[in-house]
Amino acid sequence: MNQKWMILGLLLVCLLPMGAAAQEPEKEKTVPTLEPVIITATKTAEQQKDVPNPVIVKDEMDISAAPAQSVGALLANEPGIDWRTRGNYGGASEEIHMRGMDGDEVQVLVNGVNINSPSLGRADLGGLPLNNIERIEVVKGSGSLLYGSGAMAGTVNILTKRPHRERMDLSVGTGYGSQGSYDILAEQGMYLTDAVGYYLTAARRETDGYRNNADLTHTDVSLKLILDKGEKLDVSLYGDYIHRDFGRPGIDPPSQAQPQHFFINGVKFYDDESASLLDHSETEDGHLVLEIKSKPLSWAGLNVKTYYTDMQSDDYTRYNAAYWPNDPGTGMKTRVENTVTAAEGNLEVKPLTGASLLLGGDIKEFDWKTGQINLNVAGGDLPGETTNKAELETKGMYAEAQYRPHRLVKLLAGIRQENHATFGAENLPLWGLILNPHEQTALKVSHGKHFKAPTPNDLFWPEDDFVRGNPDLKPQTGWHTDVSLEQGLLEKKLTLSLSYFNWNVDDKIQWAENPNFPGPFGNKWTPTNVSKSRGRGWEAGLKYDPMYALGLAVGYTHTNAEEETPGLTRKAQYEPDHRLKTDLVYRTTFGLTAAATVRYLSKRPFYRSAQDGAPSDELDGYTTVDLKLDQRLGEHWLIALQGENLLDRDYDTYIGNFVDGGGNTHYGPFPGAGRSVFAMVTYQY
């Protein structure tokens, strides 16, 4: 605990002197009813009514009020969004799935830069700090035209904070809660001159988690430097670093697991609540982004961006029994390194009133490396490391045209050509139509081709006795169509939305036992393009902000998604038929803000084998209730009390397996997070 207070003291010493010239932030007392401006959908500033896709926007006001401690929890059960997490250990990965499509078919961006792991194709939102986020834009539907591989179900763009010209921002907070959790947060931003400014954030958090070996230690820091000369020139340099060290308790062992235990230095391999007491992971992620925007002429704008991403992970896995050709307690250390170097740019011209043309391109270079080292019973490295590495390059060029010949109609059409180092070229068209029969009414239609390239893991994973990669894979491709109606009422204090979607994916990549590659312990697992998937459904949303003091939002999604292999069609794994979310926010005149979120998720199927036509397991549906209270004291202090899953509902998020001490394989659930309470005190200047 002394170390925690030392860190807080250092942050205060560093940041408080910068507040001498600070100004009191303006308090927003009116409901914003202006049309939101969206950047992600077209890479240019567009009003929401001019975007042909369904859109979700979370601004800083929404983020600060919500009873959520992660980006995933904030977006969970919004229309079309399914938040997946293994729940009750600190380092559990958090993924966004959309409309029945997988997490690797959703692209997650920070300041327009893809943060999906090149190895897995998925983005882990669990490590993203909320305190440096200014705005989140979610655009549903095919985004491959502008964003390339993986933007099949939709795109999530997280925009980090910038300094304000009219004031200096300073915030330092600390909190403590259930499961031995604590946070220390700090942020500070200001303009140093009329044009030069910065925004700095830092955070440290720890938790013991809900089970043994569920602990997490997390550290993050980010810095954004800007040169803002208005529309003529805007330059930003953004960098961040995230480090996480956490245990991996695995599933909740079923009661029939053999109670035979092995020990190392008095520590069990597993117990009755955690399938592993020794497995753990360490990750390091860093990003550096330079972006230059310029609009030298009223009819022309230029945007250039270059970035570098470095992702590293070390996973330590120990075997409970002599199930493998090893002794109990031995294991494997797997290291994966991904670096991405990229550059992209686009030029927007407006040759006619109501018309615009966007021309752009990007190039990305991927360096991928894996290393595997056997561990002895003491956890030490054994001689001999198996390594594998590969380099990939992708290039993309796109053109997008928009035209509004009349205030009632807008047309959009575009095409992208993607060139990939392994499978060649892919052409990706998209078109959209928007009808505005009334100022507050928008009927939108969007239809586009999407694709996802095989990951380096899929292509090049080194062959051993159990698995192998497949360098002959093709990309996943398909089409995504949606039709949406958005209606504003009461001067847009009430907004209604309704969307229908329909998509398909061909040549879907699936890891499964392949009889063409027999091994000493059965057929080896290898990825192949043998699967297909398709889905359809509808989404409905209601948002009512009659006054500053009150806000209500309701979202519902119905999804019917299927996966298909030769001779077998079945409901998509883990996909619920129904998702529901209700948000209620109430603000008082004496500085209290109360926010409640209720989520419902219906039951979900799981298949233990690729050949199972009926679910071997089924996860029950569940409802959670979260609550957050914020009380402002005077001008500078804010006290927050937050509770998650207040009804303490038991629920499961995934099914997994483990081998017990007798060498028997068992299936069991990954339990979701139980009730937790967290209190936070923040000083703002």
C-alpha positions, -999 to +999 in steps of 0.1 A: +000+000+000+029+024+006+039+020-030+004+030-041+004+062-021+040+070-033+028+067-069-002+090-062+020+115-044+044+117-074+015+123-098+002+151-076+036+167-073+041+165-111+007+177-121-006+201-095+019+229-103+006+229-139-028+240-126-019+275-115-035+291-145-064+267-148-099+278-155-131+262-142-146+239-169-179+251-183-208+230-171-231+218-198-267+226-188-285+219-220-293+188-240-272+187-272-297+183-300-274+191-330-268+164-355-237+144-345-207+147-368-193+113-378-157+108-391-153+070-392-179+061-418-164+081-447-131+093-433-145+128-437-167+149-414-203+140-421-235+146-403-251+114-391-281+118-414-256+118-444-240+085-434-256+054-451-248+030-423-263+027-388-242+046-363-237+046-325-219+076-309-207+078-273-193+112-263-174+122-232-206+130-213-219+095-220-186+078-211-183+097-177-219+089-167-220+053-176-216+025-149-188+008-170-151+003-163-141-008-198-149+001-234-165-033-239-188-029-209-198+006-222-208-007-255-223-041-244-258-048-258-260-016-277-281-024-309-261-049-329-232-053-304-223-084-284-196-080-258-177-112-251-155-117-221-143-145-199-154-123-172-141-129-137-104-127-139-086-094-142-068-100-175-097-117-193-098-106-230-128-085-240-140-086-276-167-068-296-188-090-319-215-075-341-246-088-357-237-125-352-202-121-368-170-130-350-146-107-331-120-110-359-147-097-383-149-064-364-122-038-368-113-017-337-094+016-343-078+041-319-075+075-337-081+057-370-053+031-364-062-006-363-054-022-329-066-057-338-039-083-331-023-092-364-018-128-351-054-134-340-073-108-360-091-098-328-089-067-307-088-070-269-106-040-254-099-050-219-066-030-218-079+002-233-081+030-207-114+048-205-099+080-190-082+091-222-112+086-245-131+116-258-155+099-282-164+065-296-180+060-331-194+026-340-204+022-377-222-010-385-221-027-419-193-034-443-163-011-438-138-029-461-140-001-487-121+023-465-106+001-438-097-031-456-094-065-440-116-074-410-141-045-413-169-070-421-195-065-394-185-030-385-159-006-373-153+009-338-132+040-338-120+054-304-109+090-305-086+101-276-087+135-258-073+167-271-066+199-251-091+227-249-081+262-259-103+279-234-091+260-203-065+237-189-076+202-179-063+185-148-076+155-131-061+131-105-081+103-089-078+072-068-102+044-059-107+011-041-132-017-044-142-053-043-117-081-050-088-059-037-091-036-067-076-002-068-070+025-094-048+056-097-056+078-126-042+111-138-047+133-169-036+168-178-039+188-210-034+224-221-023+247-249+013+260-245+008+286-272-020+296-294-014+266-317+007+241-297-009+218-270-007+184-254-028+159-235-013+134-211-029+105-193-016+078-170-032+050-150-023+021-127-047-005-116-046-038-097-071-064-088-072-099-072-100-110-094-129-133-083-110-166-082-075-178-074-049-169-100-073-142-113-051-112-104-041-083-128-015-056-127-021-029-154-002+002-163-009+026-192+003+060-203-006+081-234+004+115-248-010+135-277+009+165-290-009+188-314-002+217-337-036+233-345-037+260-371-073+255-379-085+240-412-053+250-429-031+227-409-037+203-380-008+180-369-011+154-341+014+130-327-001+103-305+017+076-285+006+051-259+020+022-239+001-005-221+016-033-199-005-060-183+006-090-161-022-114-151-031-149-141-052-172-162-074-194-140-091-212-168-125-228-164-144-235-132-135-272-128-166-295-128-173-316-097-164-348-115-128-337-121-105-362-104-093-346-071-057-358-076-034-328-072+002-322-077+023-295-060+053-273-067+068-255-037+035-260-019+014-246-047-013-267-063-016-270-100-054-264-097-082-263-072-120-265-071-125-230-085-096-226-109-084-251-135-049-236-133-031-219-105+001-216-125-008-203-159-002-166-165+004-141-193+022-108-198+015-084-226+030-051-239+013-029-265+026+004-279+014+027-307+029+058-323+007+078-348+015+109-368-014+125-386-015+156-408-047+172-419-049+202-442-077+220-461-058+246-482-089+253-503-126+253-496-131+225-521-100+203-513-087+185-482-058+163-475-052+137-447-019+118-443-011+094-415+018+071-406+020+048-377+039+021-359+025-007-337+043-031-314+025-059-297+042-086-276+027-114-255+042-141-233+019-170-223+031-195-196+011-228-196+017-257-172+003-292-176-017-307-147-009-343-156+013-366-178-013-363-205+013-351-230+047-368-233+058-347-204+058-349-166+032-331-145+042-295-139+062-291-171+048-267-196+053-243-225+062-206-228+048-191-260+060-157-272+043-138-300+056-106-314+038-084-339+050-051-354+031-031-380+045-002-400+020+017-421+012+048-441-021+060-455-035+091-471-065+105-488-076+135-508-111+148-508-123+172-535-157+188-540-160+197-577-197+206-575-222+217-549-234+186-532-207+163-547-175+150-533-148+125-543-125+108-519-093+091-533-070+073-510-046+044-504-026+027-477+003+003-473+010-019-443+040-041-435+036-068-409+065-086-391+054-116-371+075-139-349+067-167-325+089-186-301+081-217-280+102-229-251+095-260-230+094-254-192+107-278-166+087-287-134+101-256-117+089-233-144+124-227-158+133-228-195+146-260-211+173-258-238+161-254-274+136-228-286+114-233-316+110-201-336+091-190-366+088-157-384+072-142-414+067-108-432+036-097-450+027-066-470-007-053-480-016-024-503-050-008-508-064+019-531-099+032-530-122+057-545-155+069-530-180+093-546-209+111-529-236+132-545-267+149-532-286+161-563-315+172-541-320+177-504-342+146-504-317+122-519-280+113-514-260+087-534-227+070-524-206+045-544-170+033-541-145+006-548-113-007-532-086-029-546-066-048-519-033-065-528-021-090-503+013-107-503-001-142-500-034-144-520-032-116-545-059-090-553-095-085-541-119-059-554-144-045-529-173-024-541-199-006-520-229+016-526-254+035-505-286+055-508-301+080-483-336+094-486-346+124-464-383+130-470-384+151-438-357+171-420-358+147-391-362+115-412-335+094-428-340+061-447-307+045-454-296+016-476-261+002-478-247-028-496-210-037-498-186-065-502-163-074-473-133-095-466-108-107-440-073-119-449-058-150-431-037-141-401-001-150-397-011-176-372-034-191-398-008-191-425+025-198-407+020-214-373+049-238-369+040-275-372+043-298-342+027-330-330-007-312-326-011-282-349+001-266-382-006-235-402-018-235-438+000-211-463-026-220-490-056-202-474-079-179-492-094-148-477-129-148-463-153-128-485-190-120-485-216-092-487-233-071-461-267-053-466-286-031-442-317-010-444-322+016-416-348+042-407-339+070-383-366+094-370-362+124-348-391+138-329-397+167-305-368+187-320-347+156-319-350+152-281-366+118-290-348+097-317-360+063-330-340+039-351-348+006-368-324-015-389-326-047-409-293-065-418-283-095-439-248-108-445-229-138-456-193-150-454-178-176-478-145-195-475-146-190-437-114-200-420-119-227-394-093-245-372-103-282-369-088-317-368-077-325-404-074-362-414-050-352-441-024-344-415-022-373-389-001-369-358+011-391-330-018-381-308-046-378-334-052-357-364-035-323-363-055-291-360-051-269-390-070-240-406-090-245-438-115-226-460-143-252-455-169-231-436-196-206-445-217-184-423-247-161-427-269-140-406-299-117-406-318-098-380-330-064-369-321-038-344-342-011-327-331+019-306-348+047-287-331+077-271-350+103-251-334+134-237-363+157-227-341+178-205-306+180-191-317+163-159-330+131-175-319+107-203-333+074-213-320+049-240-333+015-250-317-009-275-328-043-287-313-068-312-326-100-327-301-121-345-304-153-365-269-164-375-258-198-388-226-216-396-222-242-424-197-269-432-201-296-458-231-316-448-239-296-417-257-264-409-262-252-374-269-221-353-238-200-348-218-208-316-223-185-286-247-163-306-278-152-286-312-147-303-320-116-282-300-088-266-316-059-247-301-028-230-317+000-210-298+031-198-313+057-175-294+089-164-307+114-139-289+147-129-298+169-100-292+206-094-269+199-064-243+180-085-255+144-082-256+122-113-272+087-111-269+063-140-283+027-142-278+001-169-298-031-173-287-058-198-303-090-209-287-117-230-306-149-240-292-184-240-263-194-263-253-227-279-218-244-277-205-273-298-176-294-286-169-308-320-171-294-356-193-324-364-219-317-338-253-307-353-270-300-320-254-280-291-234-301-267-238-274-241-260-244-237-252-212-217-283-199-199-296-164-205-290-138-178-297-102-167-273-078-150-279-044-133-252-018-129-254+015-111-231+046-108-235+076-085-213+108-090-215+136-065-197+169-071-184+186-040-175+223-046-156+232-077-129+206-077-139+174-060-159+144-074-169+113-055-181+083-074-196+050-062-201+023-088-217-012-086-217-039-113-240-069-114-257-057-082-281-086-082-251-109-081-265-131-109-245-162-118-238-166-155-213-182-178-196-166-208-177-194-225-171-232-224-136-246-222-117-277-211-088-288-189-070-320-181-071-330-144-044-347-124-055-381-136-051-371-172-089-369-178-103-341-201-133-322-187-154-294-201-166-266-179-177-229-180-158-197-177-179-179-151-189-143-155-181-115-131-201-114-098-211-084-078-185-057-073-184-023-058-159+005-065-155+039-049-134+067-066-123+102-054-112+126-081-097+161-079-103+182-110-089+217-116 
